[in-house]
């Protein structure tokens, strides 16, 4: 039960697209760090045929230099 090369490539393309959109996002300067983690990064993710709920974990850590409320960050992400 491992991902095929085609599935891995599809996920990588999706991650690359997300990163590209983030770089063009109006709030990108407020981001300190962003990247994927979890089962895909550990190469333990199950193919969709075995786990229809599988997903990619992605973290965005914002800088706190602007004293913005957590709700504002959530709103930004929802709008993104």
Secondary structure, DSSP 8 states (H G I E B T S, - for coil): ----HHHHHHHHHHHHHHHHHHHTSTTGGGEEEEEEESHHHHT----TTT-TT---EEEEEE--TT---HHHHHHHHHH-
